[in-house]
Amino acid sequence: MTAVSELPYEQRPPNDDLSHMRGEYGWPLIGKTLAMLRDPQALFSHFYREGGPGCRISVTGNSCGLLVHPDYAQRGLVDGGT
């Protein structure tokens, strides 16, 4: 059996499980959308204080990782080919 990390990038399964990250999703479907529309700076500051520079959040019904530190954002956006 081949480990996922050994598969070519385009053949790897999607990683939709963010349960290992701190954070909260909020209300079903709308998540934290209303809080983000009301005051995005306060929302991101709250998540940074509670969850650190990388945490999970749900906005407009989409679960995602929130990367609020430049180094983490770079790691999340740059594909090293592995």
C-alpha positions in Angstrom: 0.0 0.0 0.0 1.4 3.4 -1.0 1.4 6.3 1.5 -0.5 9.3 0.5 2.6 11.5 0.6 4.3 9.2 -2.0 1.5 9.7 -4.5 1.9 12.4 -7.2 0.3 15.6 -6.1 -2.6 15.4 -8.6 -3.5 11.9 -7.4 -3.7 12.7 -3.7 -7.2 12.7 -2.1 -8.6 16.1 -0.9 -7.8 16.9 2.7 -11.2 18.1 3.9 -10.7 17.1 7.6 -9.6 20.2 9.6 -10.5 18.7 13.0 -6.9 18.8 14.1 -6.9 22.6 13.9 -8.3 24.7 16.7 -11.2 27.0 15.9 -15.0 26.9 15.5 -17.4 26.7 12.6 -20.3 28.7 14.1 -23.9 28.3 12.9 -24.7 25.6 10.3 -24.5 27.0 6.7 -23.7 30.6 7.6 -20.8 29.8 9.9 -19.0 33.0 10.9 -20.1 35.0 7.8 -22.2 37.5 9.8 -19.4 38.2 12.3 -17.0 38.7 9.4 -19.3 41.1 7.6 -19.8 43.0 10.8 -16.2 43.4 11.8 -13.6 41.3 10.1 -10.6 42.7 12.1 -12.3 41.7 15.4 -13.1 38.3 14.1 -9.6 37.5 12.9 -8.1 39.0 16.1 -10.4 36.7 18.1 -9.3 33.6 16.1 -5.7 34.6 16.4 -6.0 35.0 20.2 -8.0 31.7 20.7 -6.5 29.5 18.0 -3.1 30.9 17.2 -1.8 31.7 13.7 -3.6 28.8 12.0 -7.1 27.7 12.8 -10.3 26.5 11.2 -13.4 28.6 10.4 -16.5 28.4 8.3 -17.5 31.4 6.1 -20.4 31.3 3.7 -20.9 27.6 4.4 -17.3 26.7 3.4 -15.0 25.2 6.0 -11.5 26.5 5.6 -8.2 27.1 7.3 -7.5 30.6 8.5 -3.8 31.5 8.2 -3.2 34.8 10.0 0.6 34.8 10.1 2.6 35.6 7.0 4.9 32.6 7.4 1.9 30.2 7.7 0.2 31.8 4.7 3.3 31.4 2.6 3.5 27.7 3.6 -0.2 27.2 2.8 0.0 29.0 -0.6 3.3 27.7 -1.9 3.4 24.2 -3.2 6.8 22.7 -2.7 6.0 19.9 -5.1 5.8 17.2 -2.4 
